[in-house]
Amino acid sequence: MADEQQFPEATIKTQRSSAQIAQLVVSRLWILTILCAVVAGGLVLWQMGGRGPEIDVQFAEGHGLEAGDPVRYRGITVGEVREIVLAPELEGVVVKIQLSEASANIAREGTRFWIERPNISIGQVRGLDTLVGGRFVGVLPGPSGAPVCQQFYGLEVASAPVSNIAEGLEVTLEGRNRYGLQVGSPVNYRGVTVGQILSIGLTNDSATVEARAFIEPQYRQLVRENTKFWSSSGLDVKIGFSGIELDADTLATIAAGGVAFATPNSPGSPAATGQRFELHKSPREDWLQWQPRVAIGNATLPEGVETPRPVLGIRTQSSALGALGAGRERGWLLPLQDGRLLGPANVLTGEEDAEYQLELAGVEAELPLADLKQTDFLACGRLEKNIDVQAATWPEYELRAATKPEPLVITCGSAEKTVPVATPRLTVEADGWLVEPSVPLDDSWHGAPVLSSHDGLVIGILLRTNDRSVIALITKDLL
């Protein structure tokens, strides 16, 4: 039988109808639509996750502010104006602000907002950048740890730039007239600016003018319950038989106004935040004669603790080379009540084969010191020549040894040369505690006493060597 011839088999596919094709296309479009919706939702959630809270700030006027304008703190954008609407009952405008995620903690009680705009006056020029870049909302955060808040009332004028308002002292001054005061006017004590005016306006009954004054933390002890405040604005001209007497403060005070104050020789209790004082037009003659001794310093020290008053000492070499600067060392020295001096060894001692002198308090004395005790970095001894530094002496019982890093205050005897140092900025090394380079210390601080923030006792001396700031600790052997 002949082989049967093989033929290929055909594959028969069922042809879709037009209705089936349309149904397939629709189903795939739905899948694509769902995928797009998922991606879009994810992008929205991702973007919202990078935002902070939305807050409302009510202002009396909008001053040309628009949606999209930035919110700035210290020149950095921390949010954006989302919308501006009229307040209920048309009593103002409400600015809705979207804060960034990194700036979410700005939304807390005590935070101040204002609309930055050009302001040109005799005593102040600010906001000129808004002429080109447009308006923006300025912000000054409230005290750290304050409760969260989402409803605020904005200021009509820019807030004074105070970053440590929670640590300082804020008091209220009430007078019959404004006396030329404005926001930012200085508050002076003996001609030294120790604070500024935060705001000024009429009291609720319009009978007097009320000003909020801020005193810097290191000066808050100067203000007592019996302190007297007066206006230091303008010029005081007196004409008498001896001629014309002109009494004027700085040009800034004449232009922007100012406040001065004095405390009696028997100071009362320290003033509390919010305490009210009368603002006098001018001082009485006896107020200007007051000279109380009030300890001032950094707010990290316990209340009432006095700070040391070191004296500057310069060691010079008694030779021809000494006139050229050979052997010259400079540093702060702490006079003790028993007549000794405590300070850096390179200032109070010298090489055995050379003669040295110590310039101190306007006189010269020969080195070495009597009863000298010395460590690798510090020295303590008695000068054979009497030097009048009794007003600056420090009791020996207010010195102590320290065993581990703790919060500190380094001082050269003035508020301007006093700086706090937190424990994390200290590193234990063989020669003492190394201070982090970010702390603003230079060679002019060499020999500055170091106090403990806990009890105000001197525990070391700051040494500047090779651009390093090292705290040499006081030991019992040295004393």
C-alpha positions as CSV (number, residue, x, y, z in Angstrom):
1,M,0.0,0.0,0.0
2,A,1.4,3.2,-1.0
3,D,2.3,5.6,1.9
4,E,-0.5,8.1,2.5
5,Q,0.5,11.6,1.5
6,Q,0.9,13.9,4.5
7,F,-0.6,17.3,4.3
8,P,0.0,20.3,6.8
9,E,-2.8,20.9,9.3
10,A,-4.1,24.4,9.4
11,T,-4.6,26.3,12.7
12,I,-7.9,27.9,12.8
13,K,-8.2,31.1,15.0
14,T,-11.5,32.5,15.9
15,Q,-11.7,36.1,14.7
16,R,-12.8,38.6,17.3
17,S,-15.8,40.6,16.6
18,S,-15.7,44.4,16.7
19,A,-17.5,44.4,20.1
20,Q,-14.8,42.1,21.6
21,I,-12.0,44.3,20.3
22,A,-13.6,47.4,21.8
23,Q,-14.0,45.6,25.1
24,L,-10.3,44.6,25.2
25,V,-9.1,48.2,24.5
26,V,-11.3,49.6,27.2
27,S,-10.0,47.1,29.8
28,R,-6.4,48.0,29.0
29,L,-7.1,51.7,29.2
30,W,-8.6,51.2,32.6
31,I,-5.5,49.4,33.8
32,L,-3.3,52.3,32.4
33,T,-5.6,54.9,34.1
34,I,-5.3,53.1,37.4
35,L,-1.5,53.0,37.2
36,C,-1.4,56.7,36.4
37,A,-3.6,57.5,39.3
38,V,-1.4,55.4,41.7
39,V,1.7,57.2,40.5
40,A,0.0,60.6,40.7
41,G,-1.2,59.8,44.2
42,G,2.2,58.7,45.3
43,L,3.7,62.0,44.0
44,V,1.2,64.0,45.8
45,L,1.8,62.2,49.1
46,W,5.6,62.5,48.6
47,Q,5.2,66.2,48.0
48,M,2.9,66.7,51.0
49,G,5.3,64.7,53.1
50,G,7.9,67.4,52.6
51,R,5.6,70.2,53.8
52,G,5.1,71.5,57.3
53,P,1.9,72.7,58.9
54,E,-0.4,75.4,57.3
55,I,-1.0,78.4,59.6
56,D,-3.1,81.5,59.5
57,V,-1.8,85.0,60.3
58,Q,-4.2,87.9,60.5
59,F,-2.9,91.4,59.5
60,A,-4.7,94.8,59.5
61,E,-3.5,95.4,56.0
62,G,-2.2,93.3,53.1
63,H,0.5,95.9,52.0
64,G,0.7,94.4,48.5
65,L,1.4,90.9,49.6
66,E,0.5,88.2,47.1
67,A,0.1,84.4,46.9
68,G,3.5,82.8,46.2
69,D,5.5,85.4,48.2
70,P,8.1,83.9,50.5
71,V,8.2,83.7,54.3
72,R,11.7,84.4,55.5
73,Y,13.7,83.9,58.8
74,R,17.3,85.2,58.9
75,G,17.2,85.6,55.2
76,I,16.2,82.0,54.5
77,T,12.9,81.0,53.0
78,V,11.0,78.9,55.5
79,G,7.6,78.9,53.9
80,E,5.3,80.4,51.2
81,V,2.1,82.5,51.2
82,R,-0.6,80.2,49.8
83,E,-3.7,82.4,49.9
84,I,-4.8,85.9,51.1
85,V,-8.5,86.3,52.1
86,L,-10.5,88.9,53.9
87,A,-11.0,88.2,57.6
88,P,-14.5,87.6,59.0
89,E,-16.5,90.8,59.4
90,L,-13.9,92.5,57.2
91,E,-11.7,93.6,60.1
92,G,-8.5,92.6,58.3
93,V,-6.8,90.1,56.0
94,V,-5.9,86.5,56.8
95,V,-2.7,85.2,55.2
96,K,-2.5,81.5,54.8
97,I,1.1,80.3,55.0
98,Q,2.5,76.9,54.2
99,L,5.7,76.2,56.2
100,S,8.4,73.9,55.0
101,E,8.9,70.6,56.8
102,A,12.3,71.7,58.2
103,S,10.7,74.9,59.7
104,A,7.6,73.2,61.2
105,N,8.7,74.2,64.8
106,I,8.2,77.9,63.9
107,A,4.4,77.3,64.4
108,R,4.5,77.8,68.2
109,E,3.2,80.3,70.7
110,G,5.1,83.6,70.8
111,T,6.2,83.6,67.2
112,R,5.9,87.0,65.5
113,F,5.0,87.7,61.9
114,W,5.1,91.0,59.9
115,I,5.0,92.1,56.3
116,E,8.5,93.4,55.3
117,R,8.2,96.5,53.2
118,P,10.4,99.6,52.6
119,N,10.9,101.8,55.7
120,I,13.1,104.8,55.5
121,S,13.4,107.2,58.5
122,I,16.0,109.3,60.2
123,G,17.0,106.5,62.6
124,Q,16.4,103.4,60.5
125,V,16.6,102.1,56.9
126,R,15.3,98.6,56.2
127,G,13.4,96.6,53.7
128,L,15.0,98.2,50.6
129,D,15.4,94.8,49.0
130,T,11.5,94.6,48.7
131,L,11.6,97.4,46.1
132,V,13.1,94.9,43.7
133,G,12.3,91.5,45.0
134,G,8.7,92.1,46.2
135,R,7.1,91.9,49.7
136,F,7.7,88.9,52.0
137,V,6.5,87.9,55.4
138,G,9.2,88.1,58.1
139,V,9.1,85.8,61.1
140,L,10.8,85.7,64.5
141,P,10.2,82.3,66.3
142,G,8.8,82.2,69.8
143,P,10.5,80.6,72.8
144,S,11.8,77.1,72.3
145,G,9.5,74.5,73.9
146,A,6.4,76.7,73.6
147,P,3.1,74.9,72.6
148,V,2.2,74.4,69.0
149,C,-0.1,77.1,67.5
150,Q,-1.7,77.7,64.1
151,Q,-3.5,81.0,64.5
152,F,-1.4,84.2,64.8
153,Y,-1.9,88.0,64.8
154,G,0.7,89.8,62.7
155,L,2.6,92.9,63.7
156,E,2.1,96.2,61.8
157,V,5.8,97.0,61.9
158,A,8.9,94.7,61.7
159,S,9.8,93.1,65.0
160,A,13.1,94.0,66.6
161,P,15.7,91.4,65.8
162,V,15.9,89.6,69.2
163,S,17.0,86.0,69.1
164,N,17.4,85.4,72.8
165,I,14.2,87.0,74.0
166,A,13.3,84.0,76.3
167,E,16.6,84.5,78.2
168,G,16.5,88.2,78.6
169,L,14.3,90.5,80.6
170,E,11.2,92.2,79.1
171,V,9.7,95.1,81.0
172,T,6.9,97.7,80.2
173,L,7.6,101.4,80.3
174,E,4.7,103.8,80.7
175,G,5.0,107.5,80.1
176,R,2.9,110.6,79.3
177,N,4.5,111.0,75.9
178,R,6.3,109.0,73.3
179,Y,9.5,111.1,73.6
180,G,10.7,110.2,70.1
181,L,10.9,106.4,70.8
182,Q,10.4,103.9,68.0
183,V,10.9,100.2,67.5
184,G,14.6,99.4,67.8
185,S,15.5,102.4,69.9
186,P,18.4,101.6,72.3
187,V,18.1,101.1,76.0
188,N,21.3,102.4,77.7
189,Y,23.0,102.0,81.0
190,R,25.8,104.5,81.6
191,G,26.0,105.1,77.9
192,V,26.3,101.4,77.1
193,T,23.5,99.8,75.0
194,V,22.1,96.9,77.0
195,G,18.7,96.4,75.2
196,Q,16.2,97.9,72.8
197,I,12.6,98.9,72.5
198,L,10.4,96.1,71.0
199,S,7.1,97.9,70.5
200,I,5.4,101.2,71.4
201,G,1.9,102.4,71.3
202,L,-1.0,103.8,73.3
203,T,-2.5,102.0,76.3
204,N,-6.0,100.6,76.0
205,D,-7.5,103.7,77.6
206,S,-5.3,106.0,75.5
207,A,-4.2,107.9,78.6
208,T,-0.5,107.0,78.4
209,V,2.1,105.6,76.0
210,E,3.3,102.1,76.6
211,A,6.6,100.7,75.4
212,R,8.0,97.2,75.7
213,A,11.7,97.2,76.5
214,F,14.0,94.2,76.2
215,I,17.2,93.9,78.3
216,E,19.9,91.5,77.1
217,P,20.5,88.4,79.3
218,Q,23.9,89.4,80.6
219,Y,22.5,92.8,81.8
220,R,19.2,91.8,83.3
221,Q,20.6,92.0,86.8
222,L,21.0,95.7,86.4
223,V,17.2,96.3,86.4
224,R,15.7,96.2,89.9
225,E,12.4,97.0,91.4
226,N,13.6,100.6,92.3
227,T,15.2,101.3,88.9
228,K,14.4,104.6,87.3
229,F,13.9,104.9,83.5
230,W,13.9,108.2,81.5
231,S,14.0,109.3,77.9
232,S,17.5,110.0,76.5
233,S,16.3,111.4,73.1
234,G,17.3,114.7,71.7
235,L,19.6,117.4,72.9
236,D,19.7,119.1,76.4
237,V,20.8,122.7,76.2
238,K,21.4,124.7,79.3
239,I,22.2,128.4,79.3
240,G,23.7,130.0,82.3
241,F,26.2,132.6,83.5
242,S,29.1,130.2,82.7
243,G,28.0,129.9,79.1
244,I,26.0,127.3,77.1
245,E,26.1,123.7,78.1
246,L,25.2,121.1,75.4
247,D,24.4,117.6,76.6
248,A,23.8,115.0,73.8
249,D,24.0,111.3,73.4
250,T,25.0,109.4,70.3
251,L,23.8,110.4,66.9
252,A,21.7,107.2,66.7
253,T,20.0,108.1,70.0
254,I,19.2,111.6,68.8
255,A,17.7,110.3,65.5
256,A,15.9,107.2,66.7
257,G,15.2,108.1,70.4
258,G,16.4,106.1,73.3
259,V,15.9,105.1,77.0
260,A,18.3,105.3,79.8
261,F,18.0,103.9,83.3
262,A,19.8,103.9,86.7
263,T,19.7,101.8,89.8
264,P,20.1,103.1,93.3
265,N,23.3,102.3,95.4
266,S,21.1,99.9,97.4
267,P,19.5,97.9,94.7
268,G,16.1,96.3,95.3
269,S,15.0,92.8,94.3
270,P,15.6,91.9,90.6
271,A,12.8,92.9,88.3
272,A,10.5,90.3,86.9
273,T,9.4,89.9,83.3
274,G,6.5,92.1,82.5
275,Q,7.1,94.5,85.4
276,R,5.9,98.1,84.8
277,F,8.1,101.2,85.3
278,E,7.3,104.9,84.8
279,L,9.1,106.5,81.9
280,H,10.3,109.9,82.9
281,K,11.0,112.8,80.5
282,S,14.4,113.5,82.1
283,P,16.5,112.2,85.0
284,R,16.8,113.7,88.4
285,E,20.3,114.9,89.4
286,D,20.7,112.3,92.1
287,W,19.9,109.4,89.7
288,L,22.9,110.2,87.7
289,Q,25.1,109.9,90.8
290,W,24.1,106.3,91.6
291,Q,26.9,103.8,91.3
292,P,25.7,100.4,92.5
293,R,27.9,97.4,92.3
294,V,25.8,94.8,90.6
295,A,27.2,91.6,89.2
296,I,26.5,91.1,85.5
297,G,27.4,88.2,83.2
298,N,26.0,85.4,81.2
299,A,22.6,84.1,82.0
300,T,23.9,80.5,82.4
301,L,25.5,81.4,85.8
302,P,23.4,81.1,89.0
303,E,21.5,84.3,89.9
304,G,23.6,86.8,91.9
305,V,26.9,85.1,91.2
306,E,29.7,87.6,90.6
307,T,32.2,87.0,87.8
308,P,36.0,87.4,88.3
309,R,37.8,90.6,87.2
310,P,41.2,89.5,86.0
311,V,43.9,92.0,85.2
312,L,46.1,92.0,82.1
313,G,49.7,91.1,82.7
314,I,52.7,91.3,80.3
315,R,56.0,89.5,80.8
316,T,59.0,91.2,79.3
317,Q,62.7,90.2,79.3
318,S,65.2,92.4,81.0
319,S,67.8,92.5,78.3
320,A,68.6,94.3,75.1
321,L,66.7,91.6,73.2
322,G,63.7,92.3,75.4
323,A,63.3,95.7,73.8
324,L,62.9,93.9,70.5
325,G,60.1,91.7,71.9
326,A,62.1,88.7,73.0
327,G,60.5,86.8,75.8
328,R,57.3,88.8,75.7
329,E,54.2,87.0,76.8
330,R,50.7,88.4,77.4
331,G,47.8,87.0,79.4
332,W,45.1,87.6,82.0
333,L,45.9,87.1,85.6
334,L,43.5,86.5,88.5
335,P,44.5,88.3,91.7
336,L,43.6,86.3,94.8
337,Q,42.6,87.7,98.2
338,D,45.7,86.4,99.9
339,G,47.9,88.5,97.6
340,R,48.8,85.8,95.1
341,L,48.4,85.8,91.4
342,L,47.0,82.8,89.4
343,G,47.5,82.5,85.6
344,P,49.3,81.0,82.7
345,A,52.8,79.7,83.5
346,N,54.3,81.4,80.4
347,V,53.3,84.8,81.8
348,L,54.3,84.3,85.5
349,T,57.5,82.3,85.0
350,G,60.5,82.4,82.6
351,E,63.8,80.7,81.7
352,E,66.3,80.4,84.5
353,D,69.2,82.0,82.6
354,A,67.2,85.2,81.9
355,E,65.7,88.0,84.0
356,Y,62.1,89.0,83.5
357,Q,59.7,91.7,84.6
358,L,55.9,91.6,84.9
359,E,53.9,94.7,83.9
360,L,50.6,94.6,85.9
361,A,48.1,97.2,86.9
362,G,50.3,100.1,85.6
363,V,53.5,99.1,87.5
364,E,56.4,96.8,86.9
365,A,57.5,94.0,89.3
366,E,60.4,91.6,89.1
367,L,60.0,87.9,88.5
368,P,60.1,85.2,89.8
369,L,57.2,85.2,92.2
370,A,57.5,84.4,95.8
371,D,56.1,81.2,97.2
372,L,55.8,80.0,93.6
373,K,53.8,76.9,92.8
374,Q,53.7,75.6,89.3
375,T,52.2,72.9,87.1
376,D,53.0,72.3,83.4
377,F,50.7,75.0,82.3
378,L,49.6,77.2,85.3
379,A,51.5,79.1,88.0
380,C,50.5,80.7,91.3
381,G,52.7,83.0,93.5
382,R,53.0,86.2,95.4
383,L,54.5,89.4,94.0
384,E,57.1,91.0,96.3
385,K,55.9,94.4,95.2
386,N,52.5,95.5,96.4
387,I,50.0,96.3,93.6
388,D,46.7,97.9,94.2
389,V,44.3,95.4,92.8
390,Q,42.2,94.9,96.0
391,A,38.9,95.7,94.2
392,A,39.5,92.8,91.8
393,T,40.6,90.1,94.2
394,W,39.0,86.7,94.1
395,P,38.6,84.6,97.3
396,E,40.5,81.3,97.4
397,Y,37.4,79.4,98.7
398,E,35.7,80.1,95.3
399,L,38.3,78.0,93.5
400,R,37.8,74.2,93.1
401,A,39.0,71.3,91.1
402,A,36.9,69.6,88.5
403,T,36.9,65.9,87.5
404,K,34.9,65.8,84.3
405,P,33.6,68.3,81.6
406,E,30.6,70.4,82.6
407,P,28.9,73.6,81.3
408,L,31.3,76.5,81.6
409,V,31.5,80.3,81.3
410,I,34.8,81.9,80.2
411,T,35.2,85.5,81.1
412,C,37.8,88.3,80.8
413,G,35.9,90.4,83.3
414,S,33.5,92.2,81.0
415,A,30.1,91.2,79.5
416,E,31.5,91.7,76.0
417,K,34.3,89.2,76.7
418,T,32.2,86.5,78.4
419,V,31.1,83.4,76.5
420,P,29.3,80.2,77.6
421,V,30.6,76.8,76.6
422,A,28.3,73.7,76.6
423,T,29.6,70.3,77.6
424,P,29.5,68.8,74.1
425,R,32.0,71.4,73.0
426,L,34.6,70.1,75.4
427,T,37.0,67.2,74.7
428,V,39.2,65.6,77.4
429,E,42.9,65.6,76.4
430,A,46.2,65.1,78.2
431,D,46.8,68.8,78.7
432,G,43.2,69.7,79.7
433,W,39.8,70.2,78.1
434,L,40.0,71.1,74.5
435,V,37.4,73.7,73.4
436,E,35.8,73.2,70.0
437,P,37.2,75.6,67.4
438,S,33.6,76.9,66.7
439,V,33.6,78.8,70.0
440,P,34.8,82.4,69.2
441,L,38.1,82.5,71.2
442,D,41.4,84.0,70.1
443,D,44.7,84.9,71.7
444,S,43.2,87.9,73.5
445,W,41.4,85.4,75.8
446,H,44.7,83.8,77.0
447,G,44.6,83.4,80.8
448,A,40.8,84.1,81.1
449,P,39.2,82.4,84.2
450,V,36.8,79.6,83.6
451,L,33.8,79.2,85.8
452,S,31.4,76.4,86.4
453,S,27.8,77.2,85.3
454,H,26.6,75.1,88.2
455,D,28.0,77.0,91.2
456,G,30.0,79.9,89.7
457,L,33.4,78.7,91.1
458,V,36.6,79.1,89.1
459,I,37.8,75.6,88.0
460,G,40.4,76.5,85.4
461,I,42.2,78.9,83.2
462,L,41.9,79.2,79.4
463,L,45.2,78.8,77.5
464,R,45.7,79.7,73.8
465,T,48.5,77.6,72.3
466,N,49.1,76.9,68.6
467,D,45.6,78.2,67.7
468,R,44.1,75.8,70.2
469,S,41.9,76.7,73.1
470,V,42.6,74.5,76.1
471,I,41.3,74.8,79.6
472,A,44.0,74.0,82.2
473,L,42.3,72.7,85.3
474,I,43.1,74.0,88.8
475,T,44.6,71.3,91.1
476,K,45.0,71.2,94.9
477,D,48.8,71.1,94.5
478,L,48.7,74.5,92.7
479,L,46.8,76.1,95.6
